[in-house]
Structure formats: structure tokens, C-alpha cells
Amino acid sequence: MTRQATIKRKTNETDIDLSLSLEPGSYSNSTGVGFLDHMLDHIARHGRMALTVKAVGDTHVDDHHTVEDVGICLGQALVKALGDKKGIERYGFASVPMDESLAQVTLDLSGRPALAFAVEFKGFGDDPPAIGRFDVQLIEEFFNAVANNARMNLHIEVPWGENNHHIAEAIFKAFGRALRDAVRVTGDEVPSTKGSL
């Protein structure tokens, strides 16, 4: 069974080529947003999947459009690669520590989009929370785009954490591991009493 997809998305704001395979493979991500590249590497590595993203965006404005549109493409690729979802495990959960931070991700490849994001990043004085120049609000935007376009229920929570980089890294690692469990083929039927997902 070939479970892979290629998505191309071109708008006035971004130009993205994304290739995904749900089987183990190499990964290479170049989006023009260094922190996003680092997080996509975590998804691929801990999800044990091949992922290549090449993106050019209007990062001279800010990183928002690039981050959101990469999330859209990743969600669309997941739908395409999963096909009819026959035999998949469907549900995934991972709890991942990163030093003092802990992230828990639970997901359901249900065909219905929903995001619950219970994460508090740390600000400093009057400055909004950021990791380097990366606005941490974009992490929720990324996962909202993934959840909506993959049509998954996605619950992300961080019960504790102090360092914003550690919080973010734990989230992306946990997402990769939860996704790895959910896409595993463990049977030969669609895992739903409705007969479809």
C-alpha cells in the first residue's frame, strides 16, 4: 500500500511544495522560517515518516502566511496519503517531556475538524511571547490549519512548562508520535461503526 502525497499550493503570499510519506524515510524542510523547519523535522523524526517541504513566503511581512499555509498543505497531504483510512488505528496519544516542560497530544482521524489548544507561553515584560523572532501564536495557527485540513480532532495541552522553546519542541514531538500511532495499519476495516471516516 502506497501512503504518500504531494501537495502544491501557490497564492499571492506563499508558494509551497510538500511531499509526505507515512512510511519511514528522510526529511528535509526549507520554509524560510528557521524555527518552523526545526519543528517540522521533529514531526517527521518522531512520526517516523518522510517529509519534504519547500516554501517561499512573504516573510518580509511576517511568518504568519508561511506557517499557516504549510499547516494547510500538511493537513491536505495527510488526507490524501490516508485514502479511505481502511485498517488504520485512528486514535493517537503521546505525552512528551522536554526538560521542565510536558506536552500531551491526543488526536482522532475522525473526518471532523476540531482543535483544543490549552497552552500558555511565557511573555517577558511588555513583549509578546516569542522564540527568537518567531511569534509563538503561530504554533496554534499551524495546528489549527493542520486539524481543519486533515479533518482531525486534535487536543494539545501543556500542563506545565517554563521555557518557550522547550514547550514548543515537546508539542511538536508529541504530535509526531501521536500521529505515528494513529496512522498505523492494524486491521483491515475502517475503524468506525459508520463504516467511513
C-alpha positions in Angstrom: 0.0 0.0 0.0 1.4 3.4 -1.1 0.6 6.0 1.5 2.1 9.2 0.2 1.0 12.5 -1.2 2.4 15.6 -2.9 0.7 18.9 -2.4 1.4 22.1 -4.3 -0.1 25.4 -3.1 0.6 28.8 -4.7 -1.0 32.1 -3.7 0.0 35.7 -3.7 1.5 35.1 -0.3 3.2 31.7 -0.5 4.5 29.1 -2.9 4.7 25.6 -1.3 5.7 22.1 -2.4 5.1 19.4 0.2 5.8 15.7 -0.1 4.7 13.3 2.6 5.1 9.5 3.0 3.6 7.8 6.1 6.4 5.2 5.9 9.9 5.9 7.4 12.2 8.0 5.3 14.3 11.1 5.0 13.1 14.6 5.8 14.3 18.0 4.5 12.4 21.2 5.3 13.2 24.7 4.0 10.4 27.2 4.5 12.3 30.4 5.1 11.2 30.2 8.8 14.0 28.5 10.6 12.1 27.6 13.7 9.3 26.0 11.7 11.9 23.9 9.8 13.2 22.7 13.1 9.7 21.8 14.3 8.8 20.0 11.0 11.9 17.9 11.4 10.6 16.8 14.8 7.2 15.8 13.4 8.9 13.7 10.7 11.6 12.2 13.0 9.2 11.3 15.8 6.4 10.4 13.5 8.7 8.1 11.6 7.6 9.5 8.2 9.2 11.1 5.2 8.5 14.8 4.9 9.9 17.4 2.5 8.7 21.0 2.5 10.0 23.7 0.2 8.3 27.1 0.8 8.8 30.7 -0.3 6.6 33.2 1.5 6.2 36.9 2.3 8.3 36.6 5.4 9.3 40.2 4.9 5.8 41.0 6.2 5.9 38.3 8.9 5.9 34.5 9.2 2.1 34.1 9.6 1.2 33.2 6.0 4.0 30.7 5.6 3.4 28.9 8.8 -0.4 28.7 8.3 -0.1 27.6 4.6 2.4 24.9 5.5 -0.1 23.6 8.0 -2.8 23.6 5.4 -0.6 21.6 3.0 0.4 19.1 5.7 -3.3 18.5 6.6 -4.2 18.1 2.9 -1.3 15.7 2.4 -2.4 13.6 5.4 -5.9 13.2 3.9 -4.6 12.2 0.5 -2.0 9.8 1.9 -4.5 8.1 4.2 -7.0 7.4 1.5 -10.1 5.6 2.8 -8.4 5.0 6.1 -9.0 1.3 6.0 -7.3 -0.6 8.8 -5.7 2.4 10.5 -5.6 2.7 14.3 -7.4 6.1 14.0 -6.5 7.4 17.5 -3.2 8.5 18.8 -1.8 9.8 22.1 1.6 10.9 23.3 3.0 12.5 26.4 6.4 14.0 25.9 8.7 15.8 28.4 11.3 18.3 27.3 13.3 19.2 30.4 10.9 21.1 32.7 8.0 21.1 30.1 5.4 18.5 29.4 3.2 18.3 26.3 0.3 15.9 25.8 -1.3 15.4 22.3 -4.4 13.3 21.6 -5.8 13.0 18.2 -8.6 11.3 16.3 -8.5 11.0 12.5 -12.3 11.2 12.6 -13.0 13.2 9.4 -14.3 16.0 11.7 -12.0 19.0 12.3 -11.6 20.4 15.9 -8.7 21.9 17.8 -8.4 22.3 21.6 -5.2 24.1 22.4 -4.5 24.5 26.1 -1.0 26.0 26.1 0.3 29.0 27.9 3.6 30.5 26.6 5.6 32.9 28.7 5.9 36.6 28.0 8.7 38.9 29.2 7.6 42.3 30.4 5.5 44.0 27.7 6.9 41.8 25.0 4.6 39.2 23.5 5.9 35.6 23.8 8.4 34.7 21.2 11.2 32.2 20.5 13.9 34.3 18.9 11.9 36.2 16.3 9.3 33.5 16.0 5.8 34.6 17.3 4.6 31.6 19.4 1.0 32.5 18.5 1.8 30.9 15.1 2.0 27.4 16.7 -1.7 27.4 17.4 -2.3 28.8 13.9 -0.2 25.9 12.4 -2.1 23.2 14.3 -5.5 24.8 13.5 -4.6 24.7 9.8 -3.5 21.0 10.2 -6.6 20.0 12.1 -9.0 21.7 9.7 -7.4 20.4 6.6 -6.7 16.9 7.9 -10.2 16.8 9.3 -8.9 15.5 12.6 -9.8 16.1 16.3 -6.6 17.5 17.8 -6.2 18.2 21.5 -2.9 19.8 22.7 -2.2 20.6 26.3 0.8 21.6 28.3 0.1 21.2 32.0 3.4 22.8 32.9 6.5 24.4 31.3 8.6 27.5 31.7 10.9 27.7 28.6 9.0 28.6 25.4 11.4 26.6 23.2 11.0 23.5 25.4 7.2 23.9 25.4 7.1 24.2 21.6 9.5 21.3 21.0 7.6 19.0 23.3 4.4 19.8 21.4 5.8 19.0 18.0 7.5 15.8 19.2 4.3 14.7 20.9 2.2 15.5 17.7 4.6 13.4 15.6 4.4 10.4 18.0 0.6 10.6 18.3 0.2 10.8 14.6 2.5 7.8 14.1 0.2 5.7 16.3 -2.9 6.9 14.6 -1.9 6.2 11.1 -0.6 2.7 11.9 -2.3 -0.1 9.9 -3.5 -2.6 12.5 -6.5 -4.2 10.8 -8.4 -4.4 7.5 -11.6 -2.4 8.2 -12.4 1.2 8.6 -12.4 1.8 12.4 -15.9 3.3 12.7 -19.3 2.0 13.3 -20.5 4.3 10.4 -18.2 2.4 8.0 -16.4 5.6 6.9 -14.2 8.3 8.4 
